[in-house]
Amino acid sequence: MYLGRVIGTIWATRKYEAVNGYKMQFVQPVNADLKASGDPFVALDTVGAGPGEIVYYVTSCEAVIPLDVDMAPVDASIVGIVDSLYSVS
Amino acid sequence: MILGRVIGTVWSTRKDEYLVGAKFLIVRQLDLDYKPKENFVVAVDSVGAGVGEVVLVAQGSSARQTTFTRNKPIDAVIMAIVDKLDISVKEQLAGMVEE
């Protein structure tokens, strides 16, 4: 999993039907100091994160596991919202 | 998924037999302000996207997770056509200030 910050939302009515009902959020990957590190991308939100929140997300075909369908073309899913972060980097 | 705009189509008759019937679209990646970036990808269309439309592309093995692309040599699939994009946390992005 990686850390990210939710920076925006995508609306799409015409989409693959298995992803219906899930919010699509724009995520900016961040490092342990919450500084931007990497290009923003779109992830399916399975936990209801709000804009600005720090989340962690899973990529590749594991991103389909949190969904209640067994097949969906999703390569990134937000699976948790961070309450607090302690790092000694 | 990556945000992109469909800029063209690929036709090919000599291809892997599994790819017969696939519609290949060229998608150029966009940044948050819809400005085109350098990279592009050839993706299989699964939602009826047309040239010029802003779409989302799923890449890697997740691209095989549709009824059409299952067990086929495909690693990029267009899975949504974007109606609206709302970037609400842009001003914080510059400094990435911890609120």
N, CA and C atoms of all chains as a GROMACS GRO file, in nm:
protein
  564
    1MET      N    1   0.084  -0.121   0.000
    1MET     CA    2   0.000   0.000   0.000
    1MET      C    3   0.087   0.124   0.000
    2TYR      N    4   0.027   0.236  -0.044
    2TYR     CA    5   0.099   0.362  -0.045
    2TYR      C    6   0.012   0.469   0.021
    3LEU      N    7   0.078   0.580   0.062
    3LEU     CA    8   0.005   0.694   0.119
    3LEU      C    9  -0.032   0.791   0.008
    4GLY      N   10  -0.147   0.857   0.026
    4GLY     CA   11  -0.187   0.958  -0.073
    4GLY      C   12  -0.278   1.059  -0.008
    5ARG      N   13  -0.300   1.170  -0.082
    5ARG     CA   14  -0.394   1.272  -0.033
    5ARG      C   15  -0.503   1.287  -0.138
    6VAL      N   16  -0.629   1.284  -0.092
    6VAL     CA   17  -0.739   1.299  -0.187
    6VAL      C   18  -0.745   1.446  -0.229
    7ILE      N   19  -0.735   1.474  -0.359
    7ILE     CA   20  -0.730   1.615  -0.402
    7ILE      C   21  -0.849   1.650  -0.490
    8GLY      N   22  -0.931   1.552  -0.524
    8GLY     CA   23  -1.044   1.589  -0.609
    8GLY      C   24  -1.131   1.469  -0.641
    9THR      N   25  -1.238   1.490  -0.715
    9THR     CA   26  -1.334   1.385  -0.747
    9THR      C   27  -1.365   1.386  -0.896
   10ILE      N   28  -1.397   1.266  -0.947
   10ILE     CA   29  -1.432   1.250  -1.090
   10ILE      C   30  -1.577   1.203  -1.097
   11TRP      N   31  -1.654   1.263  -1.187
   11TRP     CA   32  -1.790   1.211  -1.212
   11TRP      C   33  -1.790   1.151  -1.352
   12ALA      N   34  -1.846   1.028  -1.362
   12ALA     CA   35  -1.852   0.963  -1.493
   12ALA      C   36  -1.978   0.877  -1.496
   13THR      N   37  -2.073   0.914  -1.580
   13THR     CA   38  -2.197   0.835  -1.586
   13THR      C   39  -2.177   0.714  -1.676
   14ARG      N   40  -2.104   0.734  -1.788
   14ARG     CA   41  -2.081   0.619  -1.879
   14ARG      C   42  -1.953   0.550  -1.834
   15LYS      N   43  -1.969   0.434  -1.770
   15LYS     CA   44  -1.850   0.360  -1.722
   15LYS      C   45  -1.884   0.212  -1.718
   16TYR      N   46  -1.783   0.132  -1.696
   16TYR     CA   47  -1.800  -0.013  -1.689
   16TYR      C   48  -1.893  -0.043  -1.572
   17GLU      N   49  -2.000  -0.119  -1.595
   17GLU     CA   50  -2.108  -0.127  -1.495
   17GLU      C   51  -2.061  -0.180  -1.360
   18ALA      N   52  -1.955  -0.262  -1.356
   18ALA     CA   53  -1.914  -0.318  -1.226
   18ALA      C   54  -1.862  -0.210  -1.132
   19VAL      N   55  -1.823  -0.093  -1.181
   19VAL     CA   56  -1.771   0.010  -1.090
   19VAL      C   57  -1.879   0.108  -1.050
   20ASN      N   58  -2.005   0.077  -1.089
   20ASN     CA   59  -2.114   0.166  -1.049
   20ASN      C   60  -2.124   0.171  -0.898
   21GLY      N   61  -2.159   0.289  -0.844
   21GLY     CA   62  -2.182   0.298  -0.701
   21GLY      C   63  -2.058   0.333  -0.621
   22TYR      N   64  -1.941   0.339  -0.687
   22TYR     CA   65  -1.818   0.376  -0.615
   22TYR      C   66  -1.774   0.514  -0.660
   23LYS      N   67  -1.733   0.595  -0.563
   23LYS     CA   68  -1.683   0.727  -0.594
   23LYS      C   69  -1.543   0.714  -0.653
   24MET      N   70  -1.513   0.800  -0.753
   24MET     CA   71  -1.378   0.796  -0.811
   24MET      C   72  -1.307   0.923  -0.769
   25GLN      N   73  -1.195   0.907  -0.699
   25GLN     CA   74  -1.125   1.022  -0.641
   25GLN      C   75  -0.989   1.039  -0.706
   26PHE      N   76  -0.948   1.165  -0.716
   26PHE     CA   77  -0.813   1.195  -0.763
   26PHE      C   78  -0.721   1.194  -0.642
   27VAL      N   79  -0.612   1.120  -0.649
   27VAL     CA   80  -0.522   1.104  -0.534
   27VAL      C   81  -0.383   1.150  -0.572
   28GLN      N   82  -0.323   1.230  -0.484
   28GLN     CA   83  -0.183   1.273  -0.502
   28GLN      C   84  -0.097   1.187  -0.408
   29PRO      N   85  -0.010   1.098  -0.463
   29PRO     CA   86   0.075   1.019  -0.374
   29PRO      C   87   0.162   1.111  -0.287
   30VAL      N   88   0.178   1.074  -0.159
   30VAL     CA   89   0.264   1.154  -0.070
   30VAL      C   90   0.361   1.060   0.000
   31ASN      N   91   0.473   1.119   0.050
   31ASN     CA   92   0.569   1.036   0.125
   31ASN      C   93   0.539   1.048   0.274
   32ALA      N   94   0.626   0.995   0.358
   32ALA     CA   95   0.596   0.990   0.501
   32ALA      C   96   0.591   1.130   0.562
   33ASP      N   97   0.650   1.229   0.494
   33ASP     CA   98   0.642   1.367   0.545
   33ASP      C   99   0.523   1.440   0.482
   34LEU      N  100   0.434   1.363   0.418
   34LEU     CA  101   0.314   1.417   0.353
   34LEU      C  102   0.347   1.517   0.245
   35LYS      N  103   0.466   1.500   0.186
   35LYS     CA  104   0.500   1.588   0.072
   35LYS      C  105   0.465   1.512  -0.056
   36ALA      N  106   0.420   1.585  -0.158
   36ALA     CA  107   0.380   1.521  -0.284
   36ALA      C  108   0.498   1.444  -0.342
   37SER      N  109   0.473   1.320  -0.384
   37SER     CA  110   0.583   1.243  -0.445
   37SER      C  111   0.523   1.153  -0.551
   38GLY      N  112   0.522   1.199  -0.675
   38GLY     CA  113   0.469   1.117  -0.783
   38GLY      C  114   0.351   1.186  -0.849
   39ASP      N  115   0.303   1.124  -0.956
   39ASP     CA  116   0.195   1.188  -1.034
   39ASP      C  117   0.059   1.154  -0.973
   40PRO      N  118  -0.034   1.249  -0.977
   40PRO     CA  119  -0.170   1.218  -0.930
   40PRO      C  120  -0.235   1.114  -1.023
   41PHE      N  121  -0.327   1.038  -0.967
   41PHE     CA  122  -0.397   0.936  -1.046
   41PHE      C  123  -0.538   0.921  -0.988
   42VAL      N  124  -0.617   0.836  -1.050
   42VAL     CA  125  -0.757   0.820  -1.005
   42VAL      C  126  -0.771   0.684  -0.938
   43ALA      N  127  -0.837   0.684  -0.822
   43ALA     CA  128  -0.859   0.558  -0.749
   43ALA      C  129  -1.006   0.547  -0.713
   44LEU      N  130  -1.053   0.423  -0.704
   44LEU     CA  131  -1.190   0.401  -0.661
   44LEU      C  132  -1.192   0.412  -0.509
   45ASP      N  133  -1.296   0.477  -0.455
   45ASP     CA  134  -1.298   0.499  -0.310
   45ASP      C  135  -1.393   0.399  -0.246
   46THR      N  136  -1.338   0.309  -0.164
   46THR     CA  137  -1.425   0.208  -0.101
   46THR      C  138  -1.451   0.242   0.045
   47VAL      N  139  -1.395   0.359   0.094
   47VAL     CA  140  -1.413   0.390   0.236
   47VAL      C  141  -1.474   0.527   0.259
   48GLY      N  142  -1.502   0.602   0.154
   48GLY     CA  143  -1.568   0.731   0.169
   48GLY      C  144  -1.477   0.840   0.222
   49ALA      N  145  -1.360   0.856   0.160
   49ALA     CA  146  -1.266   0.961   0.203
   49ALA      C  147  -1.311   1.095   0.146
   50GLY      N  148  -1.279   1.203   0.219
   50GLY     CA  149  -1.316   1.336   0.173
   50GLY      C  150  -1.194   1.408   0.115
   51PRO      N  151  -1.217   1.519   0.042
   51PRO     CA  152  -1.105   1.590  -0.016
   51PRO      C  153  -1.012   1.644   0.092
   52GLY      N  154  -0.881   1.630   0.069
   52GLY     CA  155  -0.781   1.678   0.163
   52GLY      C  156  -0.736   1.571   0.260
   53GLU      N  157  -0.812   1.462   0.270
   53GLU     CA  158  -0.776   1.360   0.370
   53GLU      C  159  -0.657   1.277   0.322
   54ILE      N  160  -0.577   1.230   0.420
   54ILE     CA  161  -0.466   1.140   0.388
   54ILE      C  162  -0.522   0.998   0.393
   55VAL      N  163  -0.495   0.923   0.286
   55VAL     CA  164  -0.549   0.786   0.275
   55VAL      C  165  -0.436   0.690   0.241
   56TYR      N  166  -0.467   0.560   0.246
   56TYR     CA  167  -0.373   0.467   0.184
   56TYR      C  168  -0.451   0.384   0.084
   57TYR      N  169  -0.380   0.346  -0.023
   57TYR     CA  170  -0.448   0.283  -0.136
   57TYR      C  171  -0.370   0.160  -0.182
   58VAL      N  172  -0.439   0.072  -0.249
   58VAL     CA  173  -0.379  -0.051  -0.302
   58VAL      C  174  -0.388  -0.045  -0.454
   59THR      N  175  -0.285  -0.099  -0.524
   59THR     CA  176  -0.284  -0.087  -0.669
   59THR      C  177  -0.287  -0.226  -0.733
   60SER      N  178  -0.279  -0.230  -0.862
   60SER     CA  179  -0.277  -0.351  -0.944
   60SER      C  180  -0.408  -0.428  -0.928
   61CYS      N  181  -0.408  -0.557  -0.959
   61CYS     CA  182  -0.538  -0.625  -0.963
   61CYS      C  183  -0.593  -0.650  -0.823
   62GLU      N  184  -0.509  -0.629  -0.720
   62GLU     CA  185  -0.563  -0.638  -0.584
   62GLU      C  186  -0.665  -0.527  -0.558
   63ALA      N  187  -0.664  -0.424  -0.642
   63ALA     CA  188  -0.756  -0.311  -0.618
   63ALA      C  189  -0.901  -0.355  -0.635
   64VAL      N  190  -0.923  -0.471  -0.698
   64VAL     CA  191  -1.062  -0.516  -0.720
   64VAL      C  192  -1.116  -0.586  -0.596
   65ILE      N  193  -1.028  -0.634  -0.509
   65ILE     CA  194  -1.071  -0.718  -0.394
   65ILE      C  195  -1.169  -0.645  -0.303
   66PRO      N  196  -1.148  -0.517  -0.267
   66PRO     CA  197  -1.244  -0.451  -0.178
   66PRO      C  198  -1.382  -0.434  -0.239
   67LEU      N  199  -1.395  -0.446  -0.370
   67LEU     CA  200  -1.525  -0.422  -0.432
   67LEU      C  201  -1.612  -0.546  -0.413
   68ASP      N  202  -1.746  -0.527  -0.424
   68ASP     CA  203  -1.833  -0.644  -0.404
   68ASP      C  204  -1.862  -0.714  -0.537
   69VAL      N  205  -1.781  -0.685  -0.640
   69VAL     CA  206  -1.790  -0.763  -0.764
   69VAL      C  207  -1.659  -0.841  -0.776
   70ASP      N  208  -1.661  -0.950  -0.853
   70ASP     CA  209  -1.535  -1.025  -0.858
   70ASP      C  210  -1.448  -0.979  -0.974
   71MET      N  211  -1.507  -0.905  -1.071
   71MET     CA  212  -1.425  -0.858  -1.184
   71MET      C  213  -1.456  -0.712  -1.214
   72ALA      N  214  -1.355  -0.628  -1.216
   72ALA     CA  215  -1.376  -0.487  -1.253
   72ALA      C  216  -1.242  -0.430  -1.298
   73PRO      N  217  -1.243  -0.348  -1.403
   73PRO     CA  218  -1.117  -0.292  -1.452
   73PRO      C  219  -1.072  -0.175  -1.364
   74VAL      N  220  -1.017  -0.208  -1.247
   74VAL     CA  221  -0.976  -0.105  -1.152
   74VAL      C  222  -0.833  -0.135  -1.111
   75ASP      N  223  -0.742  -0.035  -1.123
   75ASP     CA  224  -0.603  -0.066  -1.084
   75ASP      C  225  -0.558   0.014  -0.963
   76ALA      N  226  -0.654   0.084  -0.894
   76ALA     CA  227  -0.617   0.154  -0.770
   76ALA      C  228  -0.744   0.175  -0.687
   77SER      N  229  -0.738   0.140  -0.559
   77SER     CA  230  -0.854   0.158  -0.470
   77SER      C  231  -0.806   0.212  -0.337
   78ILE      N  232  -0.881   0.313  -0.288
   78ILE     CA  233  -0.852   0.365  -0.155
   78ILE      C  234  -0.911   0.266  -0.054
   79VAL      N  235  -0.828   0.218   0.038
   79VAL     CA  236  -0.876   0.115   0.130
   79VAL      C  237  -0.871   0.160   0.275
   80GLY      N  238  -0.819   0.283   0.301
   80GLY     CA  239  -0.815   0.326   0.441
   80GLY      C  240  -0.788   0.475   0.452
   81ILE      N  241  -0.837   0.535   0.561
   81ILE     CA  242  -0.814   0.678   0.588
   81ILE      C  243  -0.722   0.686   0.709
   82VAL      N  244  -0.616   0.767   0.697
   82VAL     CA  245  -0.515   0.774   0.804
   82VAL      C  246  -0.563   0.868   0.913
   83ASP      N  247  -0.561   0.822   1.040
   83ASP     CA  248  -0.593   0.910   1.152
   83ASP      C  249  -0.467   0.986   1.194
   84SER      N  250  -0.361   0.912   1.220
   84SER     CA  251  -0.235   0.980   1.256
   84SER      C  252  -0.119   0.898   1.203
   85LEU      N  253  -0.004   0.964   1.192
   85LEU     CA  254   0.110   0.904   1.125
   85LEU      C  255   0.234   0.936   1.207
   86TYR      N  256   0.313   0.832   1.243
   86TYR     CA  257   0.435   0.857   1.320
   86TYR      C  258   0.549   0.797   1.240
   87SER      N  259   0.643   0.879   1.195
   87SER     CA  260   0.756   0.819   1.121
   87SER      C  261   0.884   0.882   1.172
   88VAL      N  262   0.991   0.800   1.172
   88VAL     CA  263   1.118   0.847   1.228
   88VAL      C  264   1.218   0.870   1.118
   89SER      N  265   1.162   0.898   0.991
   89SER     CA  266   1.259   0.910   0.879
   89SER      C  267   1.349   1.029   0.902
   90MET      N  268  -0.618   0.458  -1.184
   90MET     CA  269  -0.643   0.482  -1.326
   90MET      C  270  -0.580   0.614  -1.368
   91ILE      N  271  -0.551   0.626  -1.496
   91ILE     CA  272  -0.495   0.753  -1.541
   91ILE      C  273  -0.601   0.828  -1.620
   92LEU      N  274  -0.592   0.962  -1.614
   92LEU     CA  275  -0.682   1.050  -1.689
   92LEU      C  276  -0.621   1.072  -1.826
   93GLY      N  277  -0.705   1.060  -1.932
   93GLY     CA  278  -0.649   1.080  -2.066
   93GLY      C  279  -0.756   1.125  -2.162
   94ARG      N  280  -0.709   1.166  -2.283
   94ARG     CA  281  -0.804   1.204  -2.388
   94ARG      C  282  -0.780   1.114  -2.509
   95VAL      N  283  -0.891   1.065  -2.567
   95VAL     CA  284  -0.878   0.977  -2.684
   95VAL      C  285  -0.838   1.064  -2.803
   96ILE      N  286  -0.723   1.036  -2.864
   96ILE     CA  287  -0.676   1.120  -2.974
   96ILE      C  288  -0.674   1.045  -3.105
   97GLY      N  289  -0.706   0.916  -3.104
   97GLY     CA  290  -0.703   0.845  -3.232
   97GLY      C  291  -0.739   0.699  -3.215
   98THR      N  292  -0.736   0.628  -3.328
   98THR     CA  293  -0.775   0.487  -3.331
   98THR      C  294  -0.667   0.406  -3.400
   99VAL      N  295  -0.653   0.282  -3.360
   99VAL     CA  296  -0.556   0.192  -3.423
   99VAL      C  297  -0.634   0.079  -3.489
  100TRP      N  298  -0.612   0.061  -3.620
  100TRP     CA  299  -0.669  -0.056  -3.687
  100TRP      C  300  -0.554  -0.150  -3.716
  101SER      N  301  -0.575  -0.280  -3.694
  101SER     CA  302  -0.471  -0.377  -3.734
  101SER      C  303  -0.539  -0.509  -3.765
  102THR      N  304  -0.505  -0.563  -3.883
  102THR     CA  305  -0.568  -0.690  -3.921
  102THR      C  306  -0.479  -0.806  -3.874
  103ARG      N  307  -0.346  -0.790  -3.887
  103ARG     CA  308  -0.258  -0.899  -3.842
  103ARG      C  309  -0.226  -0.874  -3.696
  104LYS      N  310  -0.288  -0.954  -3.610
  104LYS     CA  311  -0.266  -0.936  -3.465
  104LYS      C  312  -0.295  -1.068  -3.398
  105ASP      N  313  -0.269  -1.071  -3.267
  105ASP     CA  314  -0.293  -1.191  -3.190
  105ASP      C  315  -0.441  -1.229  -3.206
  106GLU      N  316  -0.469  -1.356  -3.220
  106GLU     CA  317  -0.606  -1.399  -3.251
  106GLU      C  318  -0.704  -1.362  -3.140
  107TYR      N  319  -0.649  -1.353  -3.018
  107TYR     CA  320  -0.738  -1.317  -2.907
  107TYR      C  321  -0.789  -1.175  -2.920
  108LEU      N  322  -0.718  -1.092  -2.998
  108LEU     CA  323  -0.752  -0.949  -3.003
  108LEU      C  324  -0.854  -0.919  -3.112
  109VAL      N  325  -0.903  -1.022  -3.180
  109VAL     CA  326  -1.002  -0.997  -3.285
  109VAL      C  327  -1.126  -0.937  -3.220
  110GLY      N  328  -1.178  -0.828  -3.278
  110GLY     CA  329  -1.299  -0.767  -3.224
  110GLY      C  330  -1.271  -0.658  -3.123
  111ALA      N  331  -1.142  -0.638  -3.089
  111ALA     CA  332  -1.110  -0.533  -2.992
  111ALA      C  333  -1.099  -0.400  -3.064
  112LYS      N  334  -1.146  -0.294  -2.998
  112LYS     CA  335  -1.136  -0.160  -3.055
  112LYS      C  336  -1.022  -0.089  -2.982
  113PHE      N  337  -0.914  -0.056  -3.057
  113PHE     CA  338  -0.796   0.005  -2.996
  113PHE      C  339  -0.802   0.157  -3.012
  114LEU      N  340  -0.795   0.229  -2.902
  114LEU     CA  341  -0.794   0.374  -2.908
  114LEU      C  342  -0.662   0.425  -2.851
  115ILE      N  343  -0.612   0.533  -2.910
  115ILE     CA  344  -0.489   0.595  -2.859
  115ILE      C  345  -0.532   0.701  -2.759
  116VAL      N  346  -0.480   0.690  -2.636
  116VAL     CA  347  -0.518   0.782  -2.529
  116VAL      C  348  -0.394   0.855  -2.482
  117ARG      N  349  -0.399   0.988  -2.492
  117ARG     CA  350  -0.284   1.066  -2.442
  117ARG      C  351  -0.316   1.109  -2.300
  118GLN      N  352  -0.221   1.091  -2.207
  118GLN     CA  353  -0.248   1.123  -2.066
  118GLN      C  354  -0.262   1.274  -2.047
  119LEU      N  355  -0.352   1.315  -1.956
  119LEU     CA  356  -0.373   1.457  -1.927
  119LEU      C  357  -0.332   1.486  -1.783
  120ASP      N  358  -0.292   1.612  -1.757
  120ASP     CA  359  -0.265   1.645  -1.616
  120ASP      C  360  -0.392   1.704  -1.555
  121LEU      N  361  -0.383   1.757  -1.433
  121LEU     CA  362  -0.504   1.799  -1.361
  121LEU      C  363  -0.578   1.911  -1.433
  122ASP      N  364  -0.505   1.985  -1.519
  122ASP     CA  365  -0.572   2.095  -1.589
  122ASP      C  366  -0.607   2.058  -1.732
  123TYR      N  367  -0.620   1.929  -1.758
  123TYR     CA  368  -0.654   1.877  -1.892
  123TYR      C  369  -0.547   1.911  -1.997
  124LYS      N  370  -0.426   1.948  -1.950
  124LYS     CA  371  -0.320   1.975  -2.050
  124LYS      C  372  -0.255   1.841  -2.086
  125PRO      N  373  -0.234   1.815  -2.218
  125PRO     CA  374  -0.179   1.685  -2.258
  125PRO      C  375  -0.037   1.668  -2.206
  126LYS      N  376  -0.006   1.545  -2.160
  126LYS     CA  377   0.130   1.513  -2.118
  126LYS      C  378   0.197   1.437  -2.232
  127GLU      N  379   0.324   1.403  -2.213
  127GLU     CA  380   0.398   1.339  -2.320
  127GLU      C  381   0.346   1.197  -2.347
  128ASN      N  382   0.320   1.118  -2.238
  128ASN     CA  383   0.297   0.976  -2.261
  128ASN      C  384   0.155   0.948  -2.310
  129PHE      N  385   0.149   0.839  -2.387
  129PHE     CA  386   0.017   0.794  -2.435
  129PHE      C  387   0.016   0.643  -2.426
  130VAL      N  388  -0.104   0.586  -2.440
  130VAL     CA  389  -0.118   0.441  -2.432
  130VAL      C  390  -0.223   0.397  -2.533
  131VAL      N  391  -0.205   0.278  -2.588
  131VAL     CA  392  -0.311   0.222  -2.673
  131VAL      C  393  -0.397   0.134  -2.584
  132ALA      N  394  -0.524   0.171  -2.571
  132ALA     CA  395  -0.611   0.100  -2.477
  132ALA      C  396  -0.730   0.041  -2.552
  133VAL      N  397  -0.781  -0.070  -2.498
  133VAL     CA  398  -0.901  -0.132  -2.556
  133VAL      C  399  -1.022  -0.061  -2.496
  134ASP      N  400  -1.118  -0.030  -2.583
  134ASP     CA  401  -1.235   0.044  -2.536
  134ASP      C  402  -1.340  -0.054  -2.484
  135SER      N  403  -1.394  -0.025  -2.363
  135SER     CA  404  -1.501  -0.114  -2.312
  135SER      C  405  -1.627  -0.034  -2.279
  136VAL      N  406  -1.625   0.096  -2.311
  136VAL     CA  407  -1.744   0.175  -2.276
  136VAL      C  408  -1.794   0.258  -2.394
  137GLY      N  409  -1.740   0.243  -2.511
  137GLY     CA  410  -1.789   0.317  -2.627
  137GLY      C  411  -1.736   0.459  -2.633
  138ALA      N  412  -1.610   0.479  -2.600
  138ALA     CA  413  -1.552   0.615  -2.601
  138ALA      C  414  -1.522   0.655  -2.745
  139GLY      N  415  -1.535   0.788  -2.771
  139GLY     CA  416  -1.505   0.838  -2.905
  139GLY      C  417  -1.382   0.928  -2.902
  140VAL      N  418  -1.332   0.962  -3.020
  140VAL     CA  419  -1.213   1.047  -3.028
  140VAL      C  420  -1.247   1.183  -2.968
  141GLY      N  421  -1.157   1.236  -2.886
  141GLY     CA  422  -1.179   1.367  -2.825
  141GLY      C  423  -1.233   1.359  -2.684
  142GLU      N  424  -1.287   1.243  -2.646
  142GLU     CA  425  -1.348   1.233  -2.513
  142GLU      C  426  -1.241   1.213  -2.406
  143VAL      N  427  -1.268   1.267  -2.287
  143VAL     CA  428  -1.177   1.249  -2.173
  143VAL      C  429  -1.219   1.120  -2.103
  144VAL      N  430  -1.122   1.031  -2.081
  144VAL     CA  431  -1.154   0.897  -2.030
  144VAL      C  432  -1.061   0.859  -1.915
  145LEU      N  433  -1.094   0.747  -1.848
  145LEU     CA  434  -1.006   0.687  -1.748
  145LEU      C  435  -0.959   0.553  -1.802
  146VAL      N  436  -0.828   0.528  -1.786
  146VAL     CA  437  -0.770   0.404  -1.837
  146VAL      C  438  -0.715   0.325  -1.720
  147ALA      N  439  -0.759   0.199  -1.709
  147ALA     CA  440  -0.701   0.109  -1.607
  147ALA      C  441  -0.591   0.030  -1.675
  148GLN      N  442  -0.476   0.016  -1.605
  148GLN     CA  443  -0.362  -0.049  -1.670
  148GLN      C  444  -0.317  -0.170  -1.589
  149GLY      N  445  -0.229  -0.249  -1.651
  149GLY     CA  446  -0.176  -0.365  -1.582
  149GLY      C  447  -0.274  -0.482  -1.588
  150SER      N  448  -0.260  -0.572  -1.493
  150SER     CA  449  -0.342  -0.694  -1.501
  150SER      C  450  -0.489  -0.662  -1.472
  151SER      N  451  -0.515  -0.547  -1.410
  151SER     CA  452  -0.656  -0.512  -1.387
  151SER      C  453  -0.730  -0.492  -1.518
  152ALA      N  454  -0.656  -0.464  -1.625
  152ALA     CA  455  -0.722  -0.439  -1.753
  152ALA      C  456  -0.788  -0.567  -1.805
  153ARG      N  457  -0.746  -0.680  -1.752
  153ARG     CA  458  -0.807  -0.806  -1.800
  153ARG      C  459  -0.935  -0.838  -1.722
  154GLN      N  460  -0.972  -0.752  -1.629
  154GLN     CA  461  -1.086  -0.785  -1.543
  154GLN      C  462  -1.218  -0.736  -1.604
  155THR      N  463  -1.238  -0.758  -1.732
  155THR     CA  464  -1.370  -0.729  -1.789
  155THR      C  465  -1.412  -0.852  -1.870
  156THR      N  466  -1.542  -0.861  -1.900
  156THR     CA  467  -1.590  -0.980  -1.969
  156THR      C  468  -1.521  -0.996  -2.106
  157PHE      N  469  -1.491  -0.881  -2.170
  157PHE     CA  470  -1.432  -0.892  -2.304
  157PHE      C  471  -1.282  -0.918  -2.296
  158THR      N  472  -1.212  -0.849  -2.204
  158THR     CA  473  -1.065  -0.859  -2.207
  158THR      C  474  -1.011  -0.974  -2.123
  159ARG      N  475  -1.100  -1.054  -2.064
  159ARG     CA  476  -1.058  -1.163  -1.977
  159ARG      C  477  -0.969  -1.260  -2.054
  160ASN      N  478  -0.854  -1.300  -1.994
  160ASN     CA  479  -0.762  -1.395  -2.055
  160ASN      C  480  -0.712  -1.353  -2.193
  161LYS      N  481  -0.702  -1.224  -2.214
  161LYS     CA  482  -0.649  -1.175  -2.343
  161LYS      C  483  -0.524  -1.091  -2.316
  162PRO      N  484  -0.434  -1.085  -2.416
  162PRO     CA  485  -0.312  -1.008  -2.396
  162PRO      C  486  -0.338  -0.858  -2.404
  163ILE      N  487  -0.405  -0.806  -2.300
  163ILE     CA  488  -0.444  -0.663  -2.298
  163ILE      C  489  -0.401  -0.607  -2.162
  164ASP      N  490  -0.332  -0.493  -2.163
  164ASP     CA  491  -0.290  -0.436  -2.033
  164ASP      C  492  -0.337  -0.293  -2.015
  165ALA      N  493  -0.431  -0.248  -2.100
  165ALA     CA  494  -0.486  -0.113  -2.080
  165ALA      C  495  -0.629  -0.114  -2.133
  166VAL      N  496  -0.723  -0.069  -2.051
  166VAL     CA  497  -0.863  -0.069  -2.094
  166VAL      C  498  -0.927   0.062  -2.051
  167ILE      N  499  -1.006   0.120  -2.142
  167ILE     CA  500  -1.081   0.242  -2.108
  167ILE      C  501  -1.204   0.196  -2.031
  168MET      N  502  -1.218   0.242  -1.904
  168MET     CA  503  -1.327   0.191  -1.821
  168MET      C  504  -1.427   0.299  -1.782
  169ALA      N  505  -1.403   0.428  -1.820
  169ALA     CA  506  -1.501   0.532  -1.788
  169ALA      C  507  -1.480   0.653  -1.878
  170ILE      N  508  -1.589   0.724  -1.905
  170ILE     CA  509  -1.581   0.849  -1.981
  170ILE      C  510  -1.614   0.960  -1.881
  171VAL      N  511  -1.520   1.054  -1.866
  171VAL     CA  512  -1.531   1.153  -1.758
  171VAL      C  513  -1.632   1.261  -1.797
  172ASP      N  514  -1.731   1.284  -1.708
  172ASP     CA  515  -1.823   1.396  -1.729
  172ASP      C  516  -1.767   1.522  -1.666
  173LYS      N  517  -1.714   1.509  -1.541
  173LYS     CA  518  -1.672   1.628  -1.469
  173LYS      C  519  -1.555   1.593  -1.378
  174LEU      N  520  -1.463   1.688  -1.367
  174LEU     CA  521  -1.346   1.667  -1.280
  174LEU      C  522  -1.342   1.786  -1.185
  175ASP      N  523  -1.339   1.761  -1.054
  175ASP     CA  524  -1.338   1.871  -0.958
  175ASP      C  525  -1.215   1.857  -0.870
  176ILE      N  526  -1.116   1.944  -0.892
  176ILE     CA  527  -0.994   1.941  -0.809
  176ILE      C  528  -1.014   2.044  -0.700
  177SER      N  529  -1.038   1.995  -0.576
  177SER     CA  530  -1.078   2.090  -0.472
  177SER      C  531  -0.960   2.127  -0.383
  178VAL      N  532  -0.848   2.053  -0.394
  178VAL     CA  533  -0.741   2.076  -0.297
  178VAL      C  534  -0.617   2.126  -0.372
  179LYS      N  535  -0.639   2.204  -0.479
  179LYS     CA  536  -0.525   2.242  -0.561
  179LYS      C  537  -0.437   2.343  -0.489
  180GLU      N  538  -0.501   2.444  -0.424
  180GLU     CA  539  -0.417   2.551  -0.370
  180GLU      C  540  -0.324   2.496  -0.262
  181GLN      N  541  -0.364   2.393  -0.192
  181GLN     CA  542  -0.275   2.337  -0.089
  181GLN      C  543  -0.163   2.257  -0.155
  182LEU      N  544  -0.189   2.213  -0.280
  182LEU     CA  545  -0.092   2.122  -0.343
  182LEU      C  546   0.046   2.188  -0.352
  183ALA      N  547   0.044   2.320  -0.383
  183ALA     CA  548   0.172   2.386  -0.408
  183ALA      C  549   0.262   2.366  -0.287
  184GLY      N  550   0.212   2.401  -0.168
  184GLY     CA  551   0.300   2.394  -0.052
  184GLY      C  552   0.287   2.261   0.020
  185MET      N  553   0.177   2.184  -0.010
  185MET     CA  554   0.150   2.060   0.064
  185MET      C  555   0.159   2.086   0.214
  186VAL      N  556   0.096   2.201   0.254
  186VAL     CA  557   0.102   2.237   0.396
  186VAL      C  558   0.010   2.143   0.473
  187GLU      N  559   0.055   2.098   0.584
  187GLU     CA  560  -0.027   2.013   0.671
  187GLU      C  561  -0.124   2.103   0.747
  188GLU      N  562  -0.256   2.082   0.724
  188GLU     CA  563  -0.345   2.174   0.794
  188GLU      C  564  -0.361   2.136   0.940
   0.00000   0.00000   0.00000
